[in-house]
Amino acid sequence: MNNLEQKVLSYIDRHTDELDTLLSRLLKIQSVNYSSHGDEEKCEELIMNEYHSLGLEAEKYFPDSVPGVTESSGYLPGRGTDRRPNFCGTYRAPNAVKKVMLAAHTDVMPSGDPEQWTVDPFGGVIKDGRIYGRGANDNKFGIASSIMALKAILESGIELENDVVLESYCDEEYGGGNGALGASLKHQCDAIINMDGGNYEIWSCSMGGQVLEINVKTVEPQDSSTLTVDALLVVREELQPFIKNRHAELEADRYFAGTDMERSAFRFYEFLAGNGDIGCNLDRGKLSFVFYTNKPQEHIKAELAEVSGRIKARLDKMGVIAGEFKPMSRFFHCLFLPDEDETLQILKQAAEESAGRPVKISGACLSDLSVFLKYGSPVSLNFGLVRDFKLYGGAHQFDEFVDQKEFHEHCKAVALFLLRWCGAHEVNNNKRGI
């Protein structure tokens, strides 16, 4: 590690309270995603002020306004991204020949039942070595980490030799993606580091998959939900071969074998008879689920067509009509970046040096890595601190938190990566490349 790198890491060590406070302030902003709309715009003042304070070219823009977005095969209608902004801050190096994006999403899931939280979900509470709040590890730590990493470099009197884009993008949750798509097409970067990764691992393979829903309705009116429940159980039974295939293919995949993604390759979300009101609409029901896969979309469509055929044949005999499998999210494509890629290796070494331990290369959960790889740059990967959905304090769970020590290590790893990927030199007058 050279003197410039040591200088930057020392700066971060001296300013960890500032880093933690920045994340806490972000967590106090209720930028909730409601699928068809969201409150990401509430982040504008804080994020744009941070970008301006660094002397960056700061811009607020709407994904749908970026040329090519609404015509793209990756665009998902009905997300309101003509009114949900992305925020970007661009560092311009004087003689840049390449550009890297550090991306993290501003939207968060709803907090859920407040009685389950031991802290205010939007309080940004810092205690016992953790920072708590909805979006702490999914994914606002990434916004704070990126800002502080670049700030540490600039405030240390160092000039980077290539361009850097800090991107705070909208609409990741609920299978969105238009925010990432807009960022990809707008900036056309040579490399993209998306902070929406987990476990301080480098995720270089995007997970494929989708959220689907199927509805059933009895032919005759019902005074009991018994027939509807029986029909949904048939759907569940006929999905079993599809479920087994998803687990088997991930178990055999080097990126996903033995990971949280293999364990959760298929998860039911809703199993509902009636419409939630006692005694009403007992003739109908729905079942929703998410699946992970490394197979292409056409392969999955063919499998589901077979499942649908078996379901309809059985339910027809029961006097029940089955709908088609209805997409509730976009289809996520499984793509990967080879292990030997130079950008991946630079980041891996930086992460290992920062934490003092080996860093695993693995596959991602459903995330916008699939968007960045397909529409942004083939040199895209995830690197972050997301905790598994099943864990206490994990993503989407009550008491969501990020570990402060890991958070600081992540910031230092990002700073080292920027210095090495961009190239850097010290300037006497602390001049910033803008």
N, C-alpha and C positions, 0 to 999 in steps of 0.2 A: 504494500500500500504506500503510495507516494505522499509527499508533503501536502499537495493540494487536497487529496482525498482525506487525509488526517485532519486537515483544517476544517473541512466541511462537516465531517462526523463530529468533531469537537463542538462546532456551532450547534448542531442538533442536540447534542448532550446538554448543552447549556440552556437550550430553549424548549425542553420537553414540556414544561408547564404551558408554554404558549401553544404548542402543538395540541396538548390535551384540551386546552380551553377552546381552541378553534373547533375541534370535534364536538365538544359540549355545546357550543353555540349552534352548530349545524343541527344537532339532535333536538334542539328546542324548536326547530321549524317543522311544522306539521305538513310536510310535503307528500301527502298520502296519494297513492295511486288508486283510482276507482274504476280502472279498466277503460271505460269510455271517456273519462276525463281525469284530471289530476291537479294537484296543488303545487307542482314543481316551481311555479313562478314565485312562490313565497321565498325561495332561496336567492332571488335575484340580488337584493341589496348586499347581502353578506358576501356572496361569491364574487360578484362584479367588483366590489370594493377591494377584495383581496387581489384580484387580477390587476386592477388599476394601480394598487400600491406597489406592485412588482414591476410596473412600467410595461406591462404586456399590452398587446393589441386586444382589447376586450370587446366581445360582441355577444349580444343576445339574438338568437334567431330561432325560427320555428322549423322543425324538420320538413314539413310539407312544402316549405318555400324553397328548399334546395333543389336545383334542377335535377330531374331524373328520379326523385324519390317516389312520387305518386305513381310513376309509370313502371317502377321496379317490380320484379317478381317477388322481392322480399318485403314489399309494402303491405301493411295490414290495415284495411279500412276500418273506420268506426272507432278509432282511438283518440280522436280529438287533437291530433298532433299539429293541426294548423293553429292551435291556441296554447299548446304546451311547449315551453321553450327549452332549448339547449343553451348553455353558456360556455363560451370558449375564451381562453386567453393564450395568445400566441407570442412566443419569444422568437425574435428574428435575429439570427446570427449574420454578421456582415457578409460572409462569403459561403453561405450554407450550400451544401450539395445534397443533403438528405433531411428528412423530417420524421420525428417520432411523436406519437400521441400517447399521453397518459390519460386514460378514461376511467370515469366512475359515475354511477347513476345517482341522481338526486331523489328519485321517487322511493317511497317506502310502503310497506304493507300497512293496513289498518292495525291498530294496537290490540284489537280483540277485547276480551273481558278484562276491564280494569281491576277487578277483584283478584285476578291471578298475578298481577304485578306487585312486587314488594317495593318498587320505586315508581315515580312518575314516568310513564313511558315517553313523555316528551320533556323531561326535566334535565337531561344531559348530566345525570348524577355521576360524580367521580368519587369512588370509595373502594377501599380494600384492593387496590391494584387493578381496578376495572373501571371502564366508562360504560354506563348503562343508557339505553334508550332505543326506541324503534329506529332501525337503520344503523346501529352502531357498527355491526360487522357486515351488514348488507344494505348500504355499501358506502356510507358517508365517511367512514374512516379513510377510504381511498381518495376522496376529495381533499381532505385535510393533509394526508400524507404527501400527495403530489404537490400541493401548494408549498408546504414546508420544505420539501426536498429541493425545489427550485429556489425558494427564498434563501435557504442555507448556502447554496452555490453563489447566488448573486451578492448576498450580503457579505460573503467572504472575499469579495473582490475578484471573482473568477468569471471569465467570459467563456460561454460554450461556443463551439465552432459549427454547430448545426442547429436547425430549428426544433423547437419543442412546442407542442400544442397541449395545453391543459383543457380537458373536455369534461364538463359536468352535464351529462345527458339525461333526458327524460324517458319515461315509459319503458322500464325494463320488466317490472313485475307484471304478473298475470299474463305472461307470454307475449309481452309487447315486442319492441324491437325497432320501432320507427325512429326513436331517438338515436340509437346506434347506427341505423341506416343513414340518417341525415348526416351524422358526423363522418361516417365513412366516405360518402360521396362528396361532401363539402371539402374535406381536407386532403384526401388522397395521399395519405402518409406512406412512408416506406416501411414503417413498423408501428404496431399498436400494442401497448401494454394496458390491458383492461384489468382494473383492480378488483373485479368481481370474482376472485378466486377464493379458495379456502385452505385452511390448515397450514398456511405459510408454505404451500406447495406451488409448483409451476404447473399450470394446466395447459397443455399444448394440444390437446385433442378435444374438440367440441362435441358435446353429447347430442345425439339425435333424439327426437321424440316429439310429443304433443300432448295437449289436454283435450279430451273428447267427452262428449255427452251423448247418451241415448235415451229417448223417451218411449214410453209404452202407454197404451190406452185401450181399455176394454171396449168391446163392441157394444155391450149392453150396459145400462146404468148400474151402479153398485151401491149397496148400503153398508158395505164393509170393504176394507182395503185388502182383504185376504187374497183375492185373485191378482191384484196388482203386485203384492209382495211376492207371490209365487212366480209371476212373470219376471220380476227383477232377479229372482234367484236363478231362473233359467238363463238369463243374460249372464249372470256371474259364472254359472257353470260352463257355458259355452265359451267364455273368455279364457278358461284355464289353459288350453293349449297355447294360445297367444301369450299368456303370462309366462308360461314355462319357457317359451322361445326367447323372450326378452332376458330372462335371468341367465339362460344357457349361453346366449351370444356374448353377454358382458362378462360372464365367468371365464370365457375363452379369449377375451380381449386383453392384451397386455396393458392397456391404459386403464382399464376399469376393474380387472380381477382383484377381488379382495378389498374393494373400496366401498364407501358409503353408497356410491351410485349403483354398484352391483346389487347391494342389499335392497335398495329401494327402486329397483328397475320397473316396478309396477305398483301403484298406490291408488286405492279407491278414495275419492273425495266425498261424493254425495251418494246416499241411498235413500230415496225419498218416495213415499207413497202418499198421495193426496197433495194438497198445496200448502200444508202446514196448519190449516184450520180444522178443528175437530168436526168431523162429519161432512166436510165439503170436498167435492172433486175426488172422491175415492176411486174413481174409474181410471185414474192416471198416475203415472210415476216416472221418475227419472233416476239415472245412475251416471255418475261422472267419474273419470279417472285420469291419471297421468301415466305415461309409459316412457321409458328410456330405450334407445336402440342405437345400434351402429349400422343399421341397414338403410338403404336409400328409400325415399318416399314411395316410389312405385311398388317396391317390395311390400311395404307395410300396407299400402292400399289393397294389394291383392290378398294378403292375409285377412284383413278386416272384411273384405267382401265375402270370403268364405265363412267367417264367423257370423256375419249378418245373415247369410243365407240359411245357416243352421238355426239361428234364433227365430227368424221369421217362420220357418217350417214348423217349429215346435209351438210357437205362440199362436199361430193360425188355428191349430187344433184346440187351443184353450180358449179361443174367442177373444184374443188380444192382438192388437195391431202394434207392430214395432216400427219405430222410425229408423232413419239411417244414423250412423255415427256422425255427430255434428262437431266440427272443430270449434273449440273454445279458445284456442291459441293458434299462432302460426305453427308450421312444421319446422322444427329445428333440425338442421343438417349436420351430420357427423363428418367433420373434416379435421385434418391434423397438420402440425408443423413438425418436420423431422427433428430428432434429438440433436443432430449435429449442426443445426442452424446456428450461425454466429450470434445472432441477437439472443437466442435462448441461452446459449452458453455464457454470454456476458452477464445476463441477468442471474443465472444460476450461481455463478461464482460470486457475484455481488451479494446475493442473498445468503450464501453460505458464510462469507466473510463477516457479514453484519451480525449474524446469529451465532456463529461459531459452531455450526452443526451441519450435517448433510441436508440437502433440500431435495425432495422427491419430485420427479417428473411424472405427472399423472393425467387422467382425463377429467373433464369438467362435468358439472351438473348442467341442467338446462340453463343456459345463460346466453348473453349476446355475443359470446365468443364466436358462435356460428355465423352471426351477421358480420362481424369484423373480418373473419377469415374469408367469407364468400364475397363480400362487397367492399371491404376496406383494403386489407393487405393480406397476402398469403403468409406474411410474417406477423402473425398476431397470436397472443397468448394471454392467459389470465394469471395474475399473481396477487393473492389477497389473504384475508383473515376470516372469511366467512366460516361460521361454525355450522356443523351439520344440523339439519332441520329437526332431528330427533333428540338433540341434546338440550339440556337446560341452558338457557341463554343463547340458544342457537338462532339462526335466521328464521324469521316469522314466528318465533316463540316469545312467550312472556319473559321479562327480565333479560332481553337481548343485550349482550355486552361484547366489548372487545377488551382483551388483556392489554394493559398499558405497556408492559415490557415488549410484547410482540409487536404492538403498534409502533413503538419507537424503533425497533429493529427493522420493521418494514420500511419506515421512512428513510432510514439510513441506507437500506439496500437500494431503494429507488434513486437516492442521490448518487450513490456509487455507480449505478447503471447509467445515469445521465452523463456523468463525467467521462465514462469509458466509451459509451456508444457515440456520443456527440463529439468527443475530443474537447479539451479545455486548456486554457492558459490564464495566468494571473495578469491582471491589469492594474497599473499603479493608481489610477484615479477611480477605481471601482466602477468603471463605465459598464453600462448594461447594453447588451446587444438587443436593440428594439427596432 
